[in-house]
C-alpha cells in the first residue's frame, strides 16, 4: 500500500445558469470546482517498499499507465434556494482519435456517502492500483438515500451524483479522486461538466448547467507516460 497526502487544490468559481427558463430574471448560482489534478503512479511517486503496487505497475507498463487524479466540488447555495441534486461529469478520450483501448476510471472515491464530507487529502492506493479508502456508507436497497454516489467506474464517462437528503443538505465541500488507467504513450483528453437542479424562489425546481470561463465544460489533458 502507498499513502498519498496532498495539500489543498486551487479552485475555480463557476456559475450555474438556469436552463429552459427564459426571461425569468433568475441570477446564476455559484459553486467552486478544484482540479482535475493528475499525479502519475510510477517509480517516482509509489512507496519504494510497496513491492506489490510496483510489480503491478511494471507488469502493466507495456500497455497502460496509471494516474491518481484529484478533484473537489464546493456547493454554495443560499438556504432558501437549496441544491436538490447535482452531477459532476467526466468524459475521457484518447488524444490520437483511436477508439481502443480507451482511458477509464479504474477506481473512484468516495464510492457512496450518506452526506458530504470534507475529508483529508489522504489517499491509499493498493496492490492493483485500486483506491483502498474508497468509502462506502450506502448500498442499493437501503432506506437511507446516498448523498454522494460514484457512477461509471471502469468506464470512460465516470462522475459523481450528489443529492440533498432528509438527513443532510447539499452544502459544503466534497473531495473526490479516481485512478485513471490510460493507454501507454497516448495523452488523455478530458472534459469536466456540472449539472444541477436547484429550488428557486417562486419558480420551483429548475435545472442548471455550469458555465466555466471556457464554456459549458472544462477541458483538461493528462500527458502520456513513456
C-alpha beads as a LAMMPS data file, in Angstrom:
LAMMPS data file: protein, C-alpha beads

226 atoms
225 bonds

1 atom types
1 bond types

-500.0 500.0 xlo xhi
-500.0 500.0 ylo yhi
-500.0 500.0 zlo zhi

Masses

1 110.0

Atoms # bond

1 1 1 0.000 0.000 0.000
2 1 1 1.153 3.532 -0.835
3 1 1 -0.279 6.518 1.046
4 1 1 -0.527 9.885 -0.707
5 1 1 -1.079 13.068 1.313
6 1 1 -1.760 16.277 -0.587
7 1 1 -2.251 19.976 0.065
8 1 1 -5.421 21.785 -0.925
9 1 1 -6.324 22.134 -4.596
10 1 1 -6.707 25.618 -6.062
11 1 1 -10.344 26.025 -7.013
12 1 1 -12.253 27.972 -9.636
13 1 1 -15.584 29.664 -9.118
14 1 1 -18.196 28.538 -11.623
15 1 1 -21.627 29.968 -12.411
16 1 1 -24.631 27.655 -12.639
17 1 1 -27.039 29.142 -15.153
18 1 1 -30.743 28.206 -15.353
19 1 1 -31.724 26.038 -18.313
20 1 1 -35.017 26.194 -20.226
21 1 1 -36.086 29.293 -18.287
22 1 1 -36.051 32.499 -20.335
23 1 1 -36.989 35.926 -19.129
24 1 1 -37.362 34.791 -15.522
25 1 1 -34.723 37.148 -14.103
26 1 1 -33.073 34.316 -12.175
27 1 1 -29.496 35.022 -11.155
28 1 1 -26.803 32.354 -11.565
29 1 1 -25.872 30.208 -8.564
30 1 1 -22.226 29.834 -7.601
31 1 1 -20.141 26.793 -6.858
32 1 1 -16.427 26.036 -6.926
33 1 1 -14.538 23.251 -8.682
34 1 1 -10.961 22.229 -7.967
35 1 1 -8.866 20.210 -10.392
36 1 1 -8.629 17.834 -12.139
37 1 1 -5.048 17.458 -10.917
38 1 1 -3.224 14.258 -12.050
39 1 1 -0.222 12.649 -10.375
40 1 1 1.473 9.679 -12.109
41 1 1 1.625 6.369 -10.296
42 1 1 5.194 5.428 -11.152
43 1 1 8.610 4.784 -9.628
44 1 1 8.864 8.416 -8.572
45 1 1 5.622 8.507 -6.568
46 1 1 4.975 4.962 -5.331
47 1 1 6.460 3.954 -1.970
48 1 1 9.797 2.160 -2.647
49 1 1 8.767 -0.558 -0.179
50 1 1 5.384 -1.121 -1.828
51 1 1 6.565 -4.043 -3.954
52 1 1 3.070 -5.281 -4.818
53 1 1 1.964 -1.980 -6.380
54 1 1 5.314 -1.532 -8.116
55 1 1 5.118 -5.049 -9.569
56 1 1 1.588 -4.388 -10.809
57 1 1 2.565 -1.114 -12.498
58 1 1 5.658 -2.740 -14.044
59 1 1 3.544 -5.644 -15.325
60 1 1 1.127 -3.185 -16.984
61 1 1 3.818 -0.811 -18.229
62 1 1 3.935 -2.171 -21.791
63 1 1 0.300 -1.257 -22.429
64 1 1 -1.047 1.070 -19.719
65 1 1 -0.110 3.879 -17.359
66 1 1 -1.882 4.863 -14.138
67 1 1 -2.581 8.305 -12.704
68 1 1 -4.148 9.458 -9.443
69 1 1 -6.498 12.328 -10.308
70 1 1 -7.951 14.660 -7.669
71 1 1 -10.972 16.954 -7.822
72 1 1 -13.138 18.889 -5.390
73 1 1 -16.595 20.454 -5.579
74 1 1 -17.985 23.093 -3.192
75 1 1 -21.703 23.913 -3.119
76 1 1 -22.556 27.489 -2.113
77 1 1 -26.349 27.703 -2.383
78 1 1 -28.448 30.050 -0.260
79 1 1 -30.544 28.425 2.457
80 1 1 -33.790 29.444 0.727
81 1 1 -32.602 28.225 -2.705
82 1 1 -31.077 24.819 -1.944
83 1 1 -29.398 22.375 -4.280
84 1 1 -31.659 19.347 -4.776
85 1 1 -29.335 17.247 -6.923
86 1 1 -26.080 17.753 -8.830
87 1 1 -23.785 15.808 -11.141
88 1 1 -20.073 16.189 -11.779
89 1 1 -19.484 14.533 -15.159
90 1 1 -16.219 13.479 -16.799
91 1 1 -15.523 12.384 -20.359
92 1 1 -12.188 10.693 -21.073
93 1 1 -10.796 10.048 -24.537
94 1 1 -7.554 9.197 -26.282
95 1 1 -5.745 12.122 -27.891
96 1 1 -4.954 10.169 -31.051
97 1 1 -8.551 9.620 -32.161
98 1 1 -8.424 5.847 -31.828
99 1 1 -11.232 4.042 -30.044
100 1 1 -9.399 1.287 -28.173
101 1 1 -8.142 0.795 -25.605
102 1 1 -9.929 3.755 -24.046
103 1 1 -8.907 5.505 -20.822
104 1 1 -11.149 4.615 -17.878
105 1 1 -11.703 5.433 -14.227
106 1 1 -10.034 2.359 -12.738
107 1 1 -11.072 3.180 -9.168
108 1 1 -13.052 6.032 -7.546
109 1 1 -13.511 7.612 -4.124
110 1 1 -15.789 8.266 -2.403
111 1 1 -17.998 5.485 -3.718
112 1 1 -21.115 6.207 -1.659
113 1 1 -21.676 8.569 1.289
114 1 1 -24.737 9.481 3.337
115 1 1 -23.642 13.117 3.479
116 1 1 -20.935 15.357 2.034
117 1 1 -17.681 15.064 3.929
118 1 1 -14.760 17.482 3.825
119 1 1 -12.294 14.636 4.368
120 1 1 -8.474 14.986 4.499
121 1 1 -6.456 14.680 1.302
122 1 1 -5.051 11.277 2.250
123 1 1 -5.467 8.565 -0.385
124 1 1 -4.346 4.952 -0.025
125 1 1 -3.563 3.001 -3.206
126 1 1 -3.326 -0.775 -3.042
127 1 1 -1.634 -3.576 -4.945
128 1 1 -3.707 -3.400 -8.135
129 1 1 -3.767 0.424 -8.259
130 1 1 -7.181 0.473 -6.594
131 1 1 -8.032 3.141 -4.024
132 1 1 -8.316 1.351 -0.692
133 1 1 -10.166 4.058 1.241
134 1 1 -12.977 4.353 -1.329
135 1 1 -15.598 4.998 1.322
136 1 1 -18.972 3.274 1.116
137 1 1 -21.760 4.006 3.600
138 1 1 -24.760 3.161 1.429
139 1 1 -25.939 0.156 -0.532
140 1 1 -28.748 -0.249 -3.087
141 1 1 -31.944 -1.155 -1.295
142 1 1 -31.004 0.700 1.884
143 1 1 -33.652 3.013 3.324
144 1 1 -31.268 5.970 3.558
145 1 1 -30.568 7.873 0.338
146 1 1 -26.971 8.315 -0.814
147 1 1 -25.830 11.939 -0.773
148 1 1 -22.688 11.187 -2.820
149 1 1 -22.596 8.307 -5.296
150 1 1 -19.831 7.387 -7.762
151 1 1 -21.045 6.440 -11.235
152 1 1 -19.258 4.992 -14.246
153 1 1 -16.356 3.204 -12.587
154 1 1 -14.322 1.234 -15.177
155 1 1 -15.827 3.444 -17.888
156 1 1 -14.673 6.455 -19.909
157 1 1 -17.571 8.552 -18.604
158 1 1 -17.220 8.498 -14.808
159 1 1 -18.590 11.046 -12.361
160 1 1 -20.388 11.608 -9.089
161 1 1 -24.034 12.259 -8.305
162 1 1 -24.868 14.450 -5.301
163 1 1 -28.296 14.557 -3.656
164 1 1 -29.967 16.551 -0.913
165 1 1 -31.313 14.095 1.665
166 1 1 -33.624 14.235 4.657
167 1 1 -30.549 13.925 6.856
168 1 1 -28.260 16.495 5.230
169 1 1 -28.436 19.488 2.869
170 1 1 -26.328 19.603 -0.279
171 1 1 -23.851 22.169 1.003
172 1 1 -20.112 22.368 1.597
173 1 1 -17.055 20.748 0.040
174 1 1 -16.580 17.194 -1.170
175 1 1 -13.129 15.959 -2.156
176 1 1 -13.043 13.400 -4.971
177 1 1 -10.399 11.221 -6.600
178 1 1 -10.048 8.489 -9.183
179 1 1 -7.302 6.352 -10.656
180 1 1 -7.022 6.860 -14.396
181 1 1 -5.972 3.809 -16.402
182 1 1 -4.669 5.212 -19.704
183 1 1 -3.159 3.595 -22.802
184 1 1 0.623 3.803 -22.690
185 1 1 2.180 6.528 -24.834
186 1 1 -1.107 8.320 -25.578
187 1 1 -2.248 11.516 -23.814
188 1 1 -5.748 11.510 -22.340
189 1 1 -8.093 14.366 -23.141
190 1 1 -10.851 15.092 -20.663
191 1 1 -13.948 17.223 -20.211
192 1 1 -15.497 18.156 -16.880
193 1 1 -19.056 19.476 -16.679
194 1 1 -21.512 20.118 -13.854
195 1 1 -25.316 19.919 -13.903
196 1 1 -27.665 20.627 -11.020
197 1 1 -31.281 21.048 -10.035
198 1 1 -31.912 23.900 -7.603
199 1 1 -35.104 25.003 -5.877
200 1 1 -35.525 28.660 -6.807
201 1 1 -37.799 31.137 -5.123
202 1 1 -41.179 31.385 -6.898
203 1 1 -40.002 29.129 -9.764
204 1 1 -39.703 25.713 -8.109
205 1 1 -37.029 23.168 -9.045
206 1 1 -35.045 24.389 -12.057
207 1 1 -32.283 22.547 -13.983
208 1 1 -28.969 24.412 -14.210
209 1 1 -25.767 23.927 -16.175
210 1 1 -22.324 25.170 -15.134
211 1 1 -20.504 27.699 -17.272
212 1 1 -16.754 27.725 -16.948
213 1 1 -14.668 30.575 -18.391
214 1 1 -14.012 28.316 -21.399
215 1 1 -17.682 27.358 -21.896
216 1 1 -20.057 24.658 -20.622
217 1 1 -17.169 22.232 -19.963
218 1 1 -13.679 22.488 -18.523
219 1 1 -11.096 20.796 -20.728
220 1 1 -8.007 19.133 -19.316
221 1 1 -5.179 16.958 -20.548
222 1 1 -3.251 14.143 -18.880
223 1 1 0.110 13.697 -20.649
224 1 1 1.345 10.401 -21.997
225 1 1 3.591 8.201 -19.931
226 1 1 6.519 6.545 -21.643

Bonds

1 1 1 2
2 1 2 3
3 1 3 4
4 1 4 5
5 1 5 6
6 1 6 7
7 1 7 8
8 1 8 9
9 1 9 10
10 1 10 11
11 1 11 12
12 1 12 13
13 1 13 14
14 1 14 15
15 1 15 16
16 1 16 17
17 1 17 18
18 1 18 19
19 1 19 20
20 1 20 21
21 1 21 22
22 1 22 23
23 1 23 24
24 1 24 25
25 1 25 26
26 1 26 27
27 1 27 28
28 1 28 29
29 1 29 30
30 1 30 31
31 1 31 32
32 1 32 33
33 1 33 34
34 1 34 35
35 1 35 36
36 1 36 37
37 1 37 38
38 1 38 39
39 1 39 40
40 1 40 41
41 1 41 42
42 1 42 43
43 1 43 44
44 1 44 45
45 1 45 46
46 1 46 47
47 1 47 48
48 1 48 49
49 1 49 50
50 1 50 51
51 1 51 52
52 1 52 53
53 1 53 54
54 1 54 55
55 1 55 56
56 1 56 57
57 1 57 58
58 1 58 59
59 1 59 60
60 1 60 61
61 1 61 62
62 1 62 63
63 1 63 64
64 1 64 65
65 1 65 66
66 1 66 67
67 1 67 68
68 1 68 69
69 1 69 70
70 1 70 71
71 1 71 72
72 1 72 73
73 1 73 74
74 1 74 75
75 1 75 76
76 1 76 77
77 1 77 78
78 1 78 79
79 1 79 80
80 1 80 81
81 1 81 82
82 1 82 83
83 1 83 84
84 1 84 85
85 1 85 86
86 1 86 87
87 1 87 88
88 1 88 89
89 1 89 90
90 1 90 91
91 1 91 92
92 1 92 93
93 1 93 94
94 1 94 95
95 1 95 96
96 1 96 97
97 1 97 98
98 1 98 99
99 1 99 100
100 1 100 101
101 1 101 102
102 1 102 103
103 1 103 104
104 1 104 105
105 1 105 106
106 1 106 107
107 1 107 108
108 1 108 109
109 1 109 110
110 1 110 111
111 1 111 112
112 1 112 113
113 1 113 114
114 1 114 115
115 1 115 116
116 1 116 117
117 1 117 118
118 1 118 119
119 1 119 120
120 1 120 121
121 1 121 122
122 1 122 123
123 1 123 124
124 1 124 125
125 1 125 126
126 1 126 127
127 1 127 128
128 1 128 129
129 1 129 130
130 1 130 131
131 1 131 132
132 1 132 133
133 1 133 134
134 1 134 135
135 1 135 136
136 1 136 137
137 1 137 138
138 1 138 139
139 1 139 140
140 1 140 141
141 1 141 142
142 1 142 143
143 1 143 144
144 1 144 145
145 1 145 146
146 1 146 147
147 1 147 148
148 1 148 149
149 1 149 150
150 1 150 151
151 1 151 152
152 1 152 153
153 1 153 154
154 1 154 155
155 1 155 156
156 1 156 157
157 1 157 158
158 1 158 159
159 1 159 160
160 1 160 161
161 1 161 162
162 1 162 163
163 1 163 164
164 1 164 165
165 1 165 166
166 1 166 167
167 1 167 168
168 1 168 169
169 1 169 170
170 1 170 171
171 1 171 172
172 1 172 173
173 1 173 174
174 1 174 175
175 1 175 176
176 1 176 177
177 1 177 178
178 1 178 179
179 1 179 180
180 1 180 181
181 1 181 182
182 1 182 183
183 1 183 184
184 1 184 185
185 1 185 186
186 1 186 187
187 1 187 188
188 1 188 189
189 1 189 190
190 1 190 191
191 1 191 192
192 1 192 193
193 1 193 194
194 1 194 195
195 1 195 196
196 1 196 197
197 1 197 198
198 1 198 199
199 1 199 200
200 1 200 201
201 1 201 202
202 1 202 203
203 1 203 204
204 1 204 205
205 1 205 206
206 1 206 207
207 1 207 208
208 1 208 209
209 1 209 210
210 1 210 211
211 1 211 212
212 1 212 213
213 1 213 214
214 1 214 215
215 1 215 216
216 1 216 217
217 1 217 218
218 1 218 219
219 1 219 220
220 1 220 221
221 1 221 222
222 1 222 223
223 1 223 224
224 1 224 225
225 1 225 226
